[in-house]
Amino acid sequence: MIGLLRSALKGSLLFVLSSSALAEETPSLPSKEAIDVIWLATAAAMVFLMQAGFALLESGSSRAKNCINVAMKNYMDVCLGSLCFWVFGFGLMFGNNPTGFFGTSAFGVSVEGSTWDYSFILFQMMFAATAATIASGAMAERARFGAYLVIACVITGFIYPIFGSWAWGSAYEGSGWLAERGFIDFAGSSVVHSVGGWCALAAIIVLGPRLGRFGPEGEVRDIPGHNLNYVAMGGFILWFGWFGFNGGSTVGANVNIGIINLNTQLAAAAGALGATLLSKLSGKPTVVSTIVNGSLAGLVGITAGCASMDPLFAIFTGFSAGCVYIAFNQFLLALRLDDVVGAVAVHGAAGAWGTLCAGIFFKDDMFNINIIVTQVIGIGSCFIWSFGSGMIFFYAIDKVIKLRSDSLHEQRGLDFTEHAEVSYPEFVRDSYYNKTNLEGMER
């Protein structure tokens, strides 16, 4: 009997020891928070890659003599924008929001948050950089480099975060006044894209058109970009990044990412089709910029309602957003406003239209007049704030440090006059690198 008891105890001890060893050898599964952080970090990287897409699209849409200047603006606005958003913007946008208008905590120098807070700040930082980059393309080929960098800081550190606090704040205590009303803008058709687009509108009004863009009687003169392959490649990269832009706005790994990214894809494809068809009906040729900007308008349009819309309505939203881009771009030309890449129409107008569609086709309660009215209020407040504050700041910047480059510099190209570089030196060396041009640059 004692022998049997000893055997049983020995067997139990061996089982416990073997189970402990097996438990030590078997790695534990990652937590839900860890999976969410991984997805958010991946999405942030995808949105960061959109900066490369913007750089290609905007530099390709510009003349060769200005493409380095455009690329450098894209590069530097994400650098300065990230720092400004960390120091000021995140706190204004997502800090404690007792008034409903702006945050009062979580500024960069005082943030001591969790690993999740850091991941969320990184993701939102990429959104802020996107808002600033939208303006750079519209202003291309005649804005001074230093003055533009000041504009990038103003947008990322103040204009964008304030409206963002109304619609998305707060991540801690309190809530924005538009959020309290139930404003629908899942990933930022208005918060990111319309803010950037309406700031771009203010900038091109203050700047004025490029030399030779319009004739003495108002006729529009085309100024083609130097590399349309860059435009197409930029469009593809932006499209890819949008899966992180919209899908990442879940701020966590969940099953809704599937429908969000499906709607994103369908709207982009439909946007290109809508812009192409309307352009053909208007008697215009089908060009690369029309197709690329049409797909981008579809992407901008679906960004607000990608998580709350059925695929059929996502297709309609994207298709109609492509048409809005064509119509609004023609409207700007009639007003003699020069937007090099069509940013105001793609991001400002299509973003406003997409925000409205998000309310009209909200799948749990479609065509609800109360929801639609809230969307209209949000769209109007976005325009008034972004365009109004943009006009004030940009006009002040122009008066203090001068926003527009000199006419001689614009004629020679900002690559050389602003940066002493050219994109294709083997083709233009003799015309650029001579004593006359060097003296003109110094003056």
N, C-alpha and C positions, 0 to 999 in steps of 0.2 A: 504494500500500500504506500509506504514511504517512498519506494522507488518510483512508483507511478506518479506521485506528487512532484518528485524532483524532475522527472522527465517533462511533466506538463509545464512546470515553472521555467525550465530551460527553453522549451519550445516557445513559450510566450515571450521570453526575453529576446530570443533570436528574431522573432517576428517584429517586435518593437524596434530593435536595432536596424533590421533590414528596411523597415518602413521609413525610419528616420533618414537612412542613407539615400533611399530612393527619392524622398522628398527634397533632400539637399541637391540631388543630381537633376531633378526636374525643374526647369525654370518656371517661375510664376508668370501667369498671363499679364499683359500690360493692363493698367487700369483704364477706365473710361476716360478719365482726364488726360492720360498720356496719349490715347488714340486721338482725342480731340485736338491736343496740342500738335501732334504730328500732322493732322489734316490742315490745321490752320497755318502752320509753318510752310507746308507745301503750297497751299493756296496763295500765301503771301509771296512766295518765290515766283509763282506764275504771274501774279499781278505786277511784280517788279519787272519781269521780262517784257511786259507791255511797254515799258520805257524804251526798249530797243525797237519795238514796233512803231512807236510814235517817232523816234529818231529817223528811222528809215522812211516812213511815209512823208514826214515833213521835209526832210532834206531832199528826197527825191522829187517832191513837188516844187522845190525851189530851183533857181538857176545855179549852175555850177559854181559861180563866183560867191555864193552865199551858203553853200551846203555845210561847210565846216562850222560856220557861225550858228546855224540851226542845230546841228548835232551837239555842239558845246552847250547851248542853252538847255537842251534836253538832259544832258549829263549833269550840269550844275544845278538844275532846279530840283532834281531828286536828292542831291547832296544837301543843299541849303534847306530844301523843303523838309527833309527828314529831321534835321536839327531844330528847325523852327517849330515843327509840329510837336516834337518831343518836349521842348522847353515850354511852349505856350499853348499850342493848338489842342493837344489831347485834353488838357485840363479844362479849357474853355468848352470843349465839345462833350466830354464824358464825365467831368468831375461832378461833385455834388451840385445839384441844380434846383435850389429852392425857389427861384423866381420863374423858372420855365424858359428863360432867355439865354443863360450862359452858365457854364460850370465855374465853381470857385475852389476846386481842390484838384489833386492828382496832377499838378504841373511837374514837368520832367525832373527838376532838381529835387523834388520832394517825394517822388514815387518810390515806395518801398513795398511793392505788391507781391503777389504770389507768382508762380511760374505762369499761371494763366493770364494774369494781368500783363506780363511782359509779352506774351504771345499775341494778345489782343492789341496792344499798342503797336507792335510791328505790323500787323495786318492793316490797321487803320492808317498807319504811316504811309503805306503804299497807295491808299485811296487819296490821301492829301496830295501826294506827289502827282497823281493822275490829274487832279483838278487844276494844278498849276500848269502842267504840260499842255493841256488843251489850249490855253491862251497863247502859248509860244508859237504854235503853227499858224494861227490867224495873224500874228504880228510879224511874221517872217520877212526878211529881206530889207527892213528899214528901221528896226528898233535897235538902239544902242545896247550893247551887251550888259554893261553895268546897271543901267536903268532897268533892264528886264529882270535881273537878279533881285532887285528891290521888289519888283512886282511879285515875283515868285514867293518871296518871304511874306508879303502882305496877304497873298491868297492862302497859303498854307498855315500861316500863324494866326490869321484873324478872320478873313471873309468866309472861307470854307468852314472853319470850326463853329462859328456863330450860328450859321444856318443849320449845320449838322446838329448842334445842341437843341435846336427847336424841333427837329424831326426825329432824332435818334437818342438824344441825351435822356437820362444819364445812365452810366454803368454802375453807379453807386446809389446815391439818394436823390430823390426828386425826379422830375420828368420834364421834357420839353413841352411847350404849349401846343405844338402841332401833334406831337405824339399823344398828348392827352385827348385830342380830338379824334384820334384814330387814323391819322394820316398814313397812307400806304405808300411806302417806297422801300422795298425790301433791300435792294443792293445799291440804290443811288442814282436812278434816272434823273432826279432833281438834285439830290444832296451833293452828288459828285459832278455829274455831267452838265446839268443845267447851270449849276454854279460856275463851273469852268467856262461854259459857253457864253453866259451873259457877261462874265468878266472879260472874255475875249471881245464881245461886242463893244463894251466900253473902251477897250484898248484900241481897237481899230478906228473908232470915232475920234479919239484923242490923237492918234498917230496920223490919220489921213491915208489916202491910197498911195501905192508905189508910183514912182515916176513913170508916166506913160501908160498907166492902167486904163485911164478913161480919156477919151478925146475931148476936144473943146465943146462939142455939142452933146456930151454925155454918152457917146458910143463906147461900148465895151471892147477893149483890146485884149486878146488873149496873151498871157505871158506863160508859156508852157514850162513845166518843170524839166530838169535836166536828166532824170533817170526814172522812168516809169516802172522799171523792174523793182527798184527800191520801194515804190508805192505799193506794188502788189505783194512783195515780201512783207512789208510792214503791216499790210492788212491781214495776212495770214497769221503773223505773230500776235497781233492784237486779238484776233478771233480766238486763238489758242488760249491766251491769257484770260479771256473773259470767262472761261470755265472755272478758273480760280476766283475771278471777281464775283461772279454770281453764286457759284457753288460754295465758295468759302464764306459767303455771308450767312450761312447757317451757323457760323462760328462753332461748329462741332461736327463730328462725323455721324450722320444719321441718314435714314433711307430717303429723305426728301431730296437729297442731292441728285438723284436720278431724274426726277421730273423737272427740276430746276435746270439742269444742263441740257435736257432734251428740248425744253422750251427755248433755251438760249440758241441752240443749233438751228431750230426751225425758224426762229425769228430772223436770224442773220441771213439765212438762205432766202427767205421771203423778202427781206429788205433789199437785197441786191436785185431781185426780180422786179420789185415795185419801182425802184429807181430807174432801172433799165427800160421798162415799159413806158413810164411817163416821159422819159427822155426821148424815146423814139416817137411817141405821140406828139411831142413838141417839135418834131422835125430836126432833132439834134442827133449827131452821130453817137454811137455807143463807145465811150472811151473808158480807159482803165479807172480813172478817178471816180467816174460815176458808179461803176460796179463796186469798187472798194468802199467808197463812202456810203453807198446804199446798204451794204452789209453792215457797216459800222452803225448806221442809223437804226437798223433793225436791232442790233445788239444793245444800243443805248435805250431804245424804246422798250425792250422787254425787261430791262434791268429792274424796273420798279415792281412788275407783276409776275416775275418768273416763278415765284413760289406759290402764287395764289391764282393761277390762271390755267385753264385747260389748254392742251396743245393746239386745238383748232383756233382758239382766240389768240394764242401766241403767234400763230402764222399771220392772222389778220393784223395784229399789232405791228409785227415786223414789216409786213408789206406796206401798210399805210405810213409807217415811219420813214420808209424809203421814199415814198411820194412826198411826204412833208419836207424831207431834205431838199429835193429838187425844187419844189415850189418856194421854199423860204430862201434858198440860195439865189434864185432869180429875183426875189423881192429885194435882197440886199444889193444886188447889182443895179437894180433900178434906182436905189438910193445912193448909188456911187460909193458903196462901202466895199473895201477890198479885203477879203478874207482869203489868204493864200491857199489854205487847205480845206475850206468849207467847214471849219470847226464850229462856227456859230450855228449853222443850220443842222449839222450832225448832232452836236452835243446839247446846244441850247434848245432849239425848236423841237427836235425829235425827242429829247429828254422830257420836255413839258408834255408833248403828246403821249408818250409812253406812260407818264405818271397819271394822266387822265384815263387812259385805257385800263390801268391797274384798278381804278375805281369802278369804271363801267363794267368790266368783265370779271370782277371779284367773284370767284366761283361759289362761295358760300351765300352770296346775296347779290346777284347781278342786277344792274340797272337801278340800284337803290339811290334815290335822289340825295339822301343825306350824305352818303359816302362820296358821291360825285361832287357835291358842294364842298366837302372837306378837301377833296383833291384840288379843286379850283382855287380854294383859299391858299393851299400850300404852294401851288404853281405860281400864283400871283405874288405871294410873299417872297418866294425864291427870286423872282425877277426883280422886284422892287429892292430887295436887300443887295443882291449880287451886282446888278447893273448900277444901282444908285451909289453904293459904297465904292464900287470899282471906278465910276466916273470921278468921284471926289478924290480918291487916292491917286489915280493915274494922272489926273489933271495937276494935282499938287506935285507929283514926281516930275512931270514934264516942266513945270515952272521952276522947280528947285535945281534939278540936275539934268534936265533936257532928255526927253524920251526918244526923240527921233534922231537918226544919224544925219550928218551933213549930206547935201545933195551930191557933192563930189564923191564922197565915200560910198554912197548908194550906187552911183554909176560905176565905180571901180569894183565894187563888191566888198561886203563886210568881212569876208575871210581874210583878205589882205589888210584892209584898213584897221580892223579891230584886233586881229590876231597875228598878222604878218605871216600868214600861211595861205596856201592854195591847195585845192583838192587834187588837181591834175597838173603839177608843175611842168611835166614834160611837154604839155601842149601849149602852155601860156607863159612860159618862163620869160621870153623876150619882151612880152607886152607888160608884164608885171614888174619884173626885177630890173628896173632901170632907174637912173638918177631922178628923172622927173616924177615918177610915182612915189619914190621914197620921200622926196621933199614934200609932195602933196600930202602923204600920210602924216608926216611930222607936223605939218601945219594944222 
